[in-house]
Amino acid sequence: MKVSAAEVTAIAGFLGMEEQAFVDGYTRLRADRLGLSIIDREDHSCIFLEGGGCVINAVKPQQCRDFPNKWNFPGWRQVCEAVPVMVSSGERYADGHRVGGTGGEETGEGD
């Protein structure tokens, strides 16, 4: 997960750590070398996921907050316990499904 400088500050503060200690212990240089990402576990899950929840939920990075509604990956439902959040009628989830009707239910239509 990408993490910005402001997010590093927020997460480090939330964890009661110095920023450099957080960077050294919990981040890596992104593949594009344009910033930092939070390190993953061997199974590619986030280091901050524990017991079905996010340890840093109150300050989690924007990329985490956007998943799975604004971005996701093929097959994510089979490997991830994330739950899409309902959005306003007419908006679309990242997988193309449209939220419809007055009840805000997902229509399942990919149009």
Residue frames as a rotation matrix with the C-alpha (Angstrom) as fourth column:
MET 1
0.575 0.818 0.000 0.00
0.818 -0.575 0.000 0.00
0.000 0.000 -1.000 0.00
LYS 2
-0.168 -0.582 0.796 1.31
0.513 -0.741 -0.434 3.41
0.842 0.335 0.423 -0.97
VAL 3
0.461 0.250 -0.851 1.92
0.870 -0.314 0.379 5.76
-0.173 -0.916 -0.363 1.92
SER 4
0.497 -0.225 0.838 2.46
0.308 -0.857 -0.412 9.53
0.811 0.463 -0.357 1.63
ALA 5
-0.624 -0.774 0.106 4.67
0.243 -0.321 -0.915 11.67
0.743 -0.545 0.389 3.86
ALA 6
-0.362 0.577 0.732 1.59
-0.815 -0.577 0.052 12.99
0.452 -0.578 0.679 5.68
GLU 7
0.687 0.632 -0.357 0.35
-0.425 0.749 0.509 9.43
0.589 -0.198 0.783 6.19
VAL 8
-0.037 -0.793 -0.608 3.74
0.471 0.522 -0.711 8.38
0.882 -0.312 0.354 7.56
THR 9
-0.776 -0.240 0.583 3.47
-0.289 -0.687 -0.667 11.20
0.561 -0.686 0.464 10.10
ALA 10
0.073 0.919 0.387 -0.09
-0.919 -0.090 0.385 10.23
0.388 -0.384 0.838 11.06
ILE 11
0.682 0.183 -0.708 0.61
-0.071 0.980 0.186 6.49
0.728 -0.076 0.682 11.35
ALA 12
-0.345 -0.885 -0.313 3.84
0.387 0.170 -0.906 6.96
0.855 -0.433 0.283 13.29
GLY 13
-0.673 0.151 0.724 2.06
-0.593 -0.695 -0.407 9.30
0.442 -0.703 0.557 15.70
PHE 14
0.416 0.909 -0.031 -0.83
-0.772 0.370 0.517 6.86
0.482 -0.191 0.855 16.09
LEU 15
0.625 -0.257 -0.737 1.62
0.277 0.956 -0.098 4.06
0.730 -0.144 0.668 16.89
GLY 16
0.966 -0.260 0.018 3.61
-0.131 -0.424 0.896 6.29
-0.225 -0.868 -0.444 19.25
MET 17
0.369 -0.856 0.361 6.75
0.840 0.474 0.265 5.99
-0.398 0.206 0.894 17.13
GLU 18
-0.151 -0.518 -0.842 9.29
-0.222 -0.813 0.539 8.38
-0.963 0.268 0.008 15.67
GLU 19
0.708 0.468 -0.529 8.69
-0.572 -0.059 -0.818 8.81
-0.414 0.882 0.226 11.93
GLN 20
-0.043 -0.806 -0.591 12.11
-0.958 0.201 -0.203 7.43
0.282 0.558 -0.781 10.99
ALA 21
-0.741 -0.176 0.648 11.56
-0.463 0.833 -0.303 4.34
-0.486 -0.525 -0.699 13.14
PHE 22
0.298 0.913 0.280 8.22
-0.201 0.347 -0.916 3.77
-0.933 0.216 0.287 11.38
VAL 23
0.619 -0.122 -0.776 9.82
-0.784 -0.149 -0.602 4.23
-0.042 0.981 -0.188 7.94
ASP 24
-0.422 -0.896 -0.137 12.67
-0.891 0.438 -0.122 1.87
0.169 0.070 -0.983 8.82
GLY 25
-0.799 0.038 0.600 10.46
-0.315 0.824 -0.472 -0.82
-0.512 -0.566 -0.646 10.33
TYR 26
-0.122 0.913 0.391 7.26
0.258 0.409 -0.875 -0.74
-0.958 -0.006 -0.285 8.32
THR 27
0.759 0.412 -0.504 7.93
-0.331 -0.423 -0.844 0.63
-0.561 0.807 -0.184 4.83
ARG 28
-0.087 -0.766 0.636 9.89
0.654 0.438 0.617 -0.11
-0.751 0.470 0.463 1.69
LEU 29
-0.605 -0.170 -0.778 10.75
-0.429 -0.753 0.498 1.85
-0.671 0.635 0.383 -1.43
ARG 30
0.517 0.848 0.117 8.01
-0.279 0.296 -0.914 1.41
-0.809 0.440 0.390 -4.03
ALA 31
0.200 -0.403 0.893 8.90
0.730 0.669 0.139 -0.45
-0.654 0.624 0.428 -7.23
ASP 32
0.638 0.089 0.765 8.56
0.678 -0.535 -0.503 2.77
0.365 0.840 -0.402 -9.23
ARG 33
-0.323 -0.859 -0.398 10.99
0.937 -0.232 -0.260 4.42
0.131 -0.457 0.880 -6.77
LEU 34
-0.411 0.261 0.874 8.60
0.146 -0.927 0.346 7.35
0.900 0.270 0.342 -6.40
GLY 35
0.068 0.444 0.893 7.71
-0.847 -0.448 0.287 6.88
0.527 -0.776 0.346 -2.76
LEU 36
-0.855 -0.371 0.362 7.13
-0.518 0.637 -0.571 4.42
-0.019 -0.676 -0.737 0.05
SER 37
0.103 0.862 -0.497 4.79
-0.451 0.486 0.749 1.48
0.886 0.148 0.439 0.55
ILE 38
0.268 0.062 0.961 3.85
-0.928 0.282 0.241 -0.35
-0.257 -0.957 0.133 3.72
ILE 39
-0.740 -0.619 -0.263 5.61
-0.664 0.735 0.140 -3.71
0.106 0.278 -0.955 3.79
ASP 40
0.384 0.839 -0.384 3.64
-0.763 0.523 0.380 -6.92
0.520 0.147 0.841 3.28
ARG 41
0.249 -0.226 0.942 3.77
-0.611 0.718 0.334 -10.22
-0.752 -0.658 0.040 5.06
GLU 42
-0.767 -0.598 0.232 5.08
-0.251 0.612 0.750 -13.29
-0.591 0.517 -0.620 3.22
ASP 43
-0.388 0.707 0.592 1.52
0.782 0.592 -0.195 -14.09
-0.488 0.387 -0.782 2.09
HIS 44
-0.737 -0.050 0.674 1.27
0.505 -0.703 0.500 -10.54
0.449 0.709 0.544 0.66
SER 45
0.455 0.877 -0.154 -1.26
0.763 -0.294 0.576 -9.41
0.460 -0.379 -0.803 3.28
CYS 46
0.330 -0.271 0.904 -0.80
-0.220 -0.954 -0.205 -6.08
0.918 -0.131 -0.375 5.01
ILE 47
-0.591 -0.683 -0.429 1.43
0.326 0.284 -0.902 -6.04
0.738 -0.673 0.054 8.07
PHE 48
-0.892 0.258 0.372 -1.29
-0.448 -0.625 -0.640 -4.09
0.067 -0.737 0.673 9.91
LEU 49
0.124 0.940 -0.316 -4.12
-0.700 0.309 0.644 -6.59
0.703 0.142 0.697 9.38
GLU 50
-0.928 -0.373 -0.019 -4.71
-0.237 0.627 -0.742 -8.59
0.288 -0.684 -0.670 12.55
GLY 51
-0.780 0.624 0.048 -7.68
0.347 0.496 -0.796 -10.68
-0.520 -0.604 -0.604 13.56
GLY 52
-0.132 0.760 0.636 -9.80
0.991 0.099 0.087 -9.54
0.003 0.642 -0.767 10.64
GLY 53
0.873 0.452 -0.182 -9.24
0.461 -0.887 0.013 -5.85
-0.156 -0.095 -0.983 11.34
CYS 54
0.288 -0.754 0.590 -6.84
0.438 -0.444 -0.781 -3.03
0.851 0.484 0.202 10.63
VAL 55
0.041 -0.391 -0.919 -4.61
0.998 -0.026 0.056 -2.05
-0.046 -0.920 0.389 13.55
ILE 56
-0.802 -0.405 -0.439 -4.22
0.387 -0.912 0.136 1.46
-0.456 -0.061 0.888 12.13
ASN 57
-0.181 0.823 0.538 -7.80
0.982 0.118 0.149 1.84
0.060 0.555 -0.830 10.87
ALA 58
0.570 0.457 -0.683 -8.17
0.592 -0.805 -0.044 5.37
-0.570 -0.379 -0.729 12.30
VAL 59
0.323 -0.554 -0.767 -5.20
-0.484 -0.794 0.369 6.60
-0.813 0.252 -0.525 10.22
LYS 60
0.100 -0.318 0.943 -4.96
0.562 0.800 0.210 4.07
-0.821 0.509 0.259 7.40
PRO 61
-0.784 -0.538 -0.309 -3.57
0.055 -0.556 0.829 5.36
-0.618 0.634 0.465 4.08
GLN 62
-0.131 0.742 -0.658 -5.86
-0.801 -0.470 -0.371 6.69
-0.584 0.479 0.656 1.35
GLN 63
-0.511 -0.099 -0.854 -5.11
-0.729 0.577 0.370 3.69
0.456 0.811 -0.367 -0.87
CYS 64
-0.961 0.186 -0.205 -6.46
0.266 0.828 -0.494 1.41
0.078 -0.529 -0.845 1.88
ARG 65
-0.503 0.815 -0.288 -9.55
-0.113 -0.392 -0.913 3.57
-0.857 -0.427 0.289 2.39
ASP 66
-0.206 0.393 -0.896 -10.29
-0.938 -0.340 0.066 3.40
-0.279 0.854 0.439 -1.33
PHE 67
-0.811 -0.151 -0.565 -10.19
-0.366 0.885 0.289 -0.43
0.456 0.441 -0.773 -1.51
PRO 68
-0.570 -0.249 0.783 -12.28
0.566 0.572 0.594 -2.14
-0.595 0.782 -0.185 -2.86
ASN 69
0.430 0.887 -0.167 -14.64
0.483 -0.382 -0.788 0.63
-0.762 0.259 -0.593 -4.04
LYS 70
0.706 -0.161 -0.690 -12.22
-0.498 -0.805 -0.322 2.80
-0.503 0.571 -0.649 -6.03
TRP 71
-0.048 -0.701 -0.712 -9.70
-0.910 0.324 -0.258 0.11
0.411 0.635 -0.654 -6.95
ASN 72
0.487 0.066 0.871 -9.34
-0.526 0.818 0.232 -3.64
-0.697 -0.571 0.433 -6.63
PHE 73
-0.550 -0.710 -0.440 -7.81
-0.812 0.332 0.479 -6.57
-0.194 0.621 -0.759 -8.47
PRO 74
0.095 0.601 -0.794 -9.20
-0.702 0.606 0.375 -9.61
0.706 0.521 0.479 -10.27
GLY 75
0.084 0.033 -0.996 -10.17
0.314 0.948 0.058 -12.30
0.946 -0.317 0.070 -7.77
TRP 76
-0.646 -0.423 0.636 -9.92
-0.383 -0.541 -0.749 -9.99
0.661 -0.727 0.187 -4.75
ARG 77
0.263 0.837 0.481 -13.11
-0.898 0.030 0.438 -11.41
0.352 -0.547 0.760 -3.22
GLN 78
0.755 0.000 -0.656 -11.48
0.034 0.999 0.039 -14.85
0.655 -0.052 0.754 -2.99
VAL 79
-0.040 -0.899 -0.436 -8.41
0.721 0.276 -0.636 -13.64
0.692 -0.340 0.637 -1.09
CYS 80
-0.896 -0.287 0.339 -9.60
0.049 -0.822 -0.568 -10.62
0.441 -0.492 0.750 0.84
GLU 81
-0.381 0.770 -0.512 -12.21
0.924 0.298 -0.239 -10.01
-0.031 -0.564 -0.825 3.50
ALA 82
-0.954 0.024 -0.298 -12.76
-0.011 -0.999 -0.046 -6.36
-0.299 -0.040 0.953 2.51
VAL 83
-0.149 0.971 0.185 -16.38
0.874 0.217 -0.435 -5.33
-0.463 0.097 -0.881 2.18
PRO 84
-0.609 -0.017 0.793 -17.48
0.564 -0.713 0.417 -2.76
0.558 0.701 0.444 -0.41
VAL 85
-0.673 0.384 -0.632 -19.02
0.373 -0.562 -0.738 0.34
-0.639 -0.732 0.235 1.15
MET 86
0.186 0.826 0.533 -22.31
0.963 -0.046 -0.266 1.53
-0.195 0.562 -0.804 -0.26
VAL 87
-0.870 -0.428 -0.243 -22.10
0.341 -0.881 0.329 4.76
-0.355 0.203 0.912 -2.24
SER 88
-0.353 0.771 -0.529 -24.71
-0.461 -0.636 -0.619 7.13
-0.814 0.026 0.580 -3.67
SER 89
0.387 0.622 0.681 -27.21
0.372 0.570 -0.732 5.84
-0.844 0.537 -0.010 -6.22
GLY 90
0.998 0.027 -0.060 -25.79
-0.047 -0.328 -0.944 5.94
-0.045 0.944 -0.326 -9.73
GLU 91
0.234 -0.972 0.015 -22.15
-0.955 -0.227 0.193 5.70
-0.184 -0.060 -0.981 -8.64
ARG 92
0.735 -0.046 -0.677 -20.09
-0.289 0.881 -0.374 2.66
0.613 0.471 0.634 -9.58
TYR 93
0.748 -0.574 0.333 -17.87
-0.098 0.402 0.910 0.33
-0.656 -0.714 0.245 -7.66
ALA 94
-0.112 -0.900 -0.422 -14.38
-0.754 -0.200 0.626 -0.22
-0.647 0.388 -0.656 -9.06
ASP 95
-0.708 -0.166 0.687 -15.50
0.165 0.907 0.389 -3.53
-0.687 0.388 -0.614 -10.58
GLY 96
-0.954 0.298 -0.015 -18.10
-0.115 -0.322 0.940 -1.70
0.276 0.898 0.342 -12.70
HIS 97
-0.369 0.867 -0.334 -21.17
0.892 0.432 0.133 -2.68
0.260 -0.249 -0.933 -10.70
ARG 98
-0.568 0.264 0.780 -23.62
-0.088 -0.961 0.261 0.19
0.819 0.079 0.569 -10.38
VAL 99
-0.854 0.409 -0.321 -25.35
0.374 0.055 -0.926 1.14
-0.361 -0.911 -0.200 -7.17
GLY 100
-0.742 0.600 0.300 -28.98
0.175 -0.260 0.950 1.50
0.648 0.757 0.088 -8.06
GLY 101
0.055 0.970 -0.238 -32.43
0.609 0.156 0.778 2.44
0.791 -0.188 -0.582 -6.90
THR 102
0.339 0.182 0.923 -33.52
-0.455 -0.827 0.330 4.38
0.824 -0.531 -0.197 -3.91
GLY 103
0.998 0.068 0.015 -32.48
-0.049 0.529 0.847 1.63
0.049 -0.846 0.531 -1.54
GLY 104
0.399 -0.917 0.001 -28.81
-0.908 -0.396 0.134 1.97
-0.123 -0.054 -0.991 -2.51
GLU 105
0.538 -0.191 0.821 -28.49
-0.074 0.960 0.271 -1.72
-0.840 -0.206 0.502 -3.27
GLU 106
-0.549 -0.780 -0.300 -25.88
-0.489 0.009 0.872 -2.98
-0.677 0.626 -0.386 -5.70
THR 107
0.441 0.793 -0.420 -27.54
-0.800 0.136 -0.584 -3.87
-0.406 0.594 0.694 -9.01
GLY 108
0.114 -0.478 0.871 -24.85
0.139 0.876 0.462 -6.22
-0.984 0.068 0.166 -10.25
GLU 109
0.908 0.218 0.359 -25.03
0.382 -0.076 -0.921 -4.61
-0.174 0.973 -0.152 -13.66
GLY 110
0.002 -0.996 -0.095 -21.66
0.699 -0.066 0.712 -4.05
-0.715 -0.068 0.696 -15.25
ASP 111
0.268 0.172 0.948 -22.93
0.930 -0.304 -0.208 -1.50
0.252 0.937 -0.242 -17.79
